[in-house]
Amino acid sequence: MKFSSKILVAFLAATAVATVHGEPDAKVKTEFDIVYTPADGHPQTLNAFLPKDALTPTPAMVDIHGGWWHAGEPLKEPPGEFIDKGIAVFSIRYRLGRDGGFPENIRDCRNAVRFIRKNARHFNVDPDRIGVTGGSAGGHLSLMVAMVPEDFADGGPTEGLEGISAHVACAFSYIAPTDFLRFWAQGPDDVSQNPDGTEHFRPASDAIPNDSRPRMRVLFHGEAPDTEAHRQNYLQMCPMGHVRRDVPPLLICDGEKDPIVPGLHGKALFENLKAAGADATYWMTPGGGHGYPSGAGFQSVRDDFLARTLKLDAVK
């Protein structure tokens, strides 16, 4: 296993304090705060949850947290829906808010995949069976990791990850905004007039459902979709701008009454993907809000998708 010099120091420090949760015979080995990319002076880390006694390399899921791309943090405990199936989980940080935005946060997530693939032998994971998952902002990012082409203009691999693919085997995304032009149009106005007639943009408010516009202005570095060039940039930074037949298999989930991402964004993306001939599966949680998918039959849909795309029959 080879690391760049910067990443090696951080990796060894993290591994030195790695712990195994629970009793000595616990099934999960954990490694916390492993630096996976220097990210232009903003080092980003991941937490690894690894099946302890796997006899062969395991599949893996990269977990991307939500939080409006402005907040959130990696998991501290292993998610049972993956670990119980013998799937390793890597829960990652990425640049947030003004330090991140688009495409910087997309680049971070793709470099996490590259880092895991490069170090697959250390983690005992199969580099050809890496998937990605997330909800809300993490759902958007998981779809972008899966759908964008290898040469997507996000800045590319960082030091030590050159030449390593960011391709994933699948993505399980839920309650994600999939169309930023639509998301902007669905948000309430954020412009006020100053006494001198100039415009003032209010900050985002958690009390306002789907308050997308103030957040988008920050994430797009002050840019609004007010020209054709800006609209094209918004489109390129969301899944709807990357619909094609040869994307990896996708499981896309909506909440029927989601107030944060209203109007079944996932369904619209799914329908476009199916029209293009892509491998896409859709689930809508009846009466669901902005949360993890549920409802009669969902667990079977999710588990069948994971079994098929990560080839879980090979897990030992």
C-alpha positions in Angstrom: 0.0 0.0 0.0 1.4 3.4 -1.0 0.3 6.8 0.4 1.5 10.3 -0.5 3.7 11.7 2.3 1.1 14.0 3.6 -1.6 11.4 3.7 0.7 8.7 5.2 1.4 10.7 8.3 -2.3 11.3 9.0 -3.2 7.8 8.1 -0.7 6.3 10.6 -1.9 8.6 13.3 -5.5 7.6 12.8 -4.6 3.9 12.6 -2.6 4.1 15.8 -5.8 5.0 17.7 -8.1 2.7 15.8 -10.5 0.8 18.0 -12.8 -2.2 17.8 -16.3 -1.4 19.0 -17.8 -3.6 21.7 -16.2 -6.8 23.1 -13.0 -8.4 21.7 -15.1 -10.6 19.4 -17.0 -7.7 17.9 -17.6 -8.0 14.2 -16.6 -4.5 13.2 -13.2 -2.9 13.2 -13.2 0.9 13.1 -10.6 3.4 12.0 -11.3 7.1 12.6 -10.2 10.4 11.0 -8.1 9.0 8.2 -7.1 11.8 5.8 -8.1 10.9 2.3 -7.2 14.2 0.5 -5.4 17.4 1.3 -8.1 19.2 -0.7 -6.3 22.4 -1.5 -5.4 23.1 2.1 -8.6 21.7 3.6 -7.7 18.1 4.6 -10.8 15.9 4.6 -11.1 12.7 6.6 -13.2 9.5 6.7 -14.3 7.0 9.3 -14.0 3.3 8.3 -16.2 0.5 9.6 -14.8 -2.8 8.4 -16.1 -6.4 8.8 -13.5 -7.8 11.2 -13.4 -11.5 10.2 -14.0 -11.3 6.5 -12.1 -14.1 4.7 -12.1 -12.4 1.3 -12.2 -8.7 0.2 -15.6 -7.2 1.0 -17.8 -4.8 -0.9 -18.0 -1.3 0.4 -20.3 1.7 0.6 -19.2 5.3 0.8 -21.6 7.2 3.1 -22.0 10.9 2.4 -23.8 12.9 5.0 -26.5 15.5 4.4 -27.0 19.0 5.8 -27.7 21.4 2.9 -24.0 21.1 1.9 -23.3 23.5 4.7 -23.3 21.2 7.8 -23.2 17.6 9.0 -20.5 15.1 9.9 -19.5 11.5 9.3 -21.1 8.6 11.2 -19.6 7.6 14.5 -21.3 4.1 14.6 -21.6 1.5 11.8 -24.9 1.4 10.0 -26.5 -2.0 10.4 -28.2 -2.1 7.0 -24.7 -2.5 5.5 -22.6 -4.0 8.2 -25.0 -6.8 8.8 -24.5 -7.8 5.1 -20.7 -7.9 5.3 -20.4 -4.5 3.6 -17.6 -2.2 4.7 -18.7 1.4 5.3 -16.6 4.6 4.8 -18.3 7.7 6.1 -16.7 10.8 4.8 -16.2 14.5 5.4 -16.3 17.0 2.5 -15.8 20.7 2.2 -18.9 22.6 3.5 -20.4 26.0 2.8 -18.1 28.8 1.7 -15.1 26.4 2.0 -16.7 24.0 -0.5 -19.6 24.6 -2.9 -19.7 23.2 -6.4 -17.7 21.5 -7.8 -15.3 21.3 -4.8 -17.5 19.1 -2.6 -18.1 16.8 -5.6 -14.4 16.5 -6.1 -13.9 15.6 -2.4 -16.4 12.8 -2.6 -14.9 11.4 -5.8 -11.4 11.5 -4.3 -12.6 9.5 -1.3 -13.6 6.8 -3.7 -10.2 7.0 -5.3 -8.5 6.8 -1.9 -10.4 3.7 -0.9 -9.8 2.0 -4.2 -6.0 2.8 -3.9 -5.9 1.3 -0.4 -8.3 -1.5 -1.0 -5.8 -4.1 0.2 -5.3 -2.4 3.5 -9.1 -2.1 4.1 -9.7 -5.6 2.7 -12.3 -4.3 0.3 -12.9 -5.3 -3.4 -12.0 -2.3 -5.5 -14.6 -3.3 -8.1 -17.5 -3.4 -5.6 -17.5 0.1 -4.1 -20.9 1.8 -4.0 -22.0 5.2 -2.6 -25.0 6.3 -0.5 -26.4 9.4 1.1 -29.5 11.4 1.8 -30.5 15.0 1.0 -27.3 16.9 0.2 -25.5 13.5 0.5 -28.0 12.0 -1.8 -27.2 14.6 -4.4 -23.5 14.0 -4.0 -23.9 10.2 -4.1 -25.7 10.6 -7.5 -23.0 12.9 -8.8 -20.2 10.5 -7.8 -22.1 7.8 -9.7 -23.2 9.7 -12.7 -20.5 12.2 -13.8 -17.9 11.1 -16.3 -14.4 10.2 -15.2 -13.1 13.5 -16.7 -15.7 15.7 -15.0 -14.3 19.2 -14.5 -14.1 19.2 -10.7 -10.4 19.7 -10.4 -9.5 16.0 -10.6 -7.5 13.7 -8.4 -5.5 15.3 -5.6 -1.9 14.4 -4.7 -1.3 10.7 -4.6 -4.6 9.7 -6.3 -3.6 10.5 -9.9 -4.6 7.8 -12.4 -7.1 6.1 -10.0 -10.7 5.8 -11.1 -13.6 7.3 -9.2 -16.1 4.9 -10.7 -18.6 3.2 -8.4 -20.6 0.0 -8.8 -23.9 1.6 -7.6 -25.5 4.5 -5.8 -28.4 4.4 -3.2 -29.7 8.0 -2.9 -32.7 9.3 -1.0 -34.5 12.6 -0.6 -32.0 14.3 -2.9 -32.5 17.4 -5.0 -31.8 16.2 -8.5 -32.5 19.4 -10.6 -30.9 22.6 -9.4 -32.8 24.8 -11.8 -36.0 23.4 -10.6 -34.8 23.5 -6.9 -34.0 27.2 -7.3 -37.4 28.0 -8.9 -39.2 26.1 -6.1 -37.4 28.2 -3.4 -38.9 31.4 -1.9 -37.5 34.8 -2.9 -34.5 35.9 -0.9 -34.2 39.5 -2.3 -35.1 42.7 -0.5 -34.8 46.3 -1.5 -32.6 48.6 0.5 -33.7 52.2 1.1 -31.4 53.4 -1.6 -32.9 51.0 -4.1 -30.1 48.5 -4.2 -30.8 44.8 -3.5 -30.1 42.9 -0.3 -29.9 39.1 -0.1 -31.1 37.7 3.2 -29.3 34.7 4.8 -30.8 31.2 4.7 -33.4 30.4 7.4 -34.0 26.9 8.8 -37.5 28.1 9.6 -38.4 28.4 5.9 -39.1 25.1 4.0 -36.9 24.6 1.0 -35.0 27.9 1.5 -32.8 27.0 -1.4 -31.8 30.3 -3.0 -29.6 31.8 -0.2 -27.8 28.5 0.1 -27.3 28.1 -3.7 -25.8 31.6 -4.0 -23.1 30.6 -1.5 -22.6 27.1 -3.0 -22.3 28.5 -6.5 -19.9 31.2 -5.3 -22.3 34.1 -5.7 -23.8 32.9 -9.0 -27.5 32.7 -9.7 -29.1 30.9 -12.7 -29.7 34.3 -14.4 -27.9 33.7 -17.7 -27.7 30.8 -20.1 -24.1 30.1 -19.0 -25.1 30.2 -15.4 -28.1 27.9 -16.0 -25.8 25.4 -17.8 -23.4 25.5 -14.8 -26.3 24.8 -12.4 -27.4 21.9 -14.6 -23.9 20.4 -14.8 -23.7 20.4 -11.0 -26.8 18.3 -10.5 -27.8 14.7 -11.6 -30.3 15.9 -14.2 -27.4 17.2 -16.2 -25.8 13.8 -16.5 -28.6 11.5 -17.6 -27.3 8.8 -20.0 -27.6 5.1 -20.5 -24.2 3.9 -19.2 -24.4 5.3 -15.6 -24.0 2.7 -12.8 -27.1 1.1 -11.3 -29.0 3.7 -9.2 -31.6 3.3 -6.4 -33.4 6.6 -6.1 -35.9 7.4 -3.3 -38.3 10.2 -2.6 -40.6 11.1 0.3 -44.1 11.8 -1.0 -44.6 14.9 1.1 -41.0 16.1 1.5 -41.1 19.8 2.4 -37.4 20.4 1.8 -37.1 18.8 -1.6 -40.7 19.1 -2.9 -42.3 17.6 -5.9 -40.6 14.2 -6.2 -37.2 15.2 -7.7 -36.2 11.6 -7.7 -39.1 10.4 -9.8 -38.4 13.0 -12.5 -34.7 11.8 -12.6 -35.8 8.2 -12.6 -38.1 8.7 -15.6 -35.4 10.4 -17.6 -33.0 7.7 -16.8 -35.4 4.9 -17.8 -36.1 6.8 -21.1 -32.3 6.8 -21.7 -32.2 3.0 -21.0 -30.2 3.3 -17.7 -30.4 0.8 -14.9 -32.5 2.7 -12.3 -34.8 1.6 -9.5 -37.3 4.0 -7.8 -39.0 4.1 -4.4 -41.4 6.6 -3.0 -42.2 6.5 0.7 -46.0 7.0 0.9 -46.7 10.1 3.1 -43.0 10.3 3.7 -41.2 13.5 4.6 -37.5 14.5 4.4 -36.1 11.3 6.0 -34.8 7.8 5.4 -37.0 5.7 3.1 -39.6 3.4 4.6 -42.9 1.6 3.9 -44.0 -1.9 3.2 -41.6 -3.5 0.7 -38.8 -0.9 0.9 -36.3 -3.1 2.8 -36.7 -5.8 0.2 -36.2 -3.3 -2.7 -33.1 -1.9 -1.0 -31.6 -5.3 -0.1 -32.2 -6.8 -3.5 -30.5 -3.8 -5.1 -27.5 -4.1 -2.9 -27.3 -7.8 -3.4 -27.4 -7.4 -7.1 -25.1 -4.5 -7.6 -22.5 -5.4 -5.0 -22.6 -9.1 -5.7 -23.3 -10.0 -2.1 -23.4 -13.7 -2.9 -19.6 -13.5 -3.0 -19.3 -12.2 0.5 -17.7 -14.7 2.9 
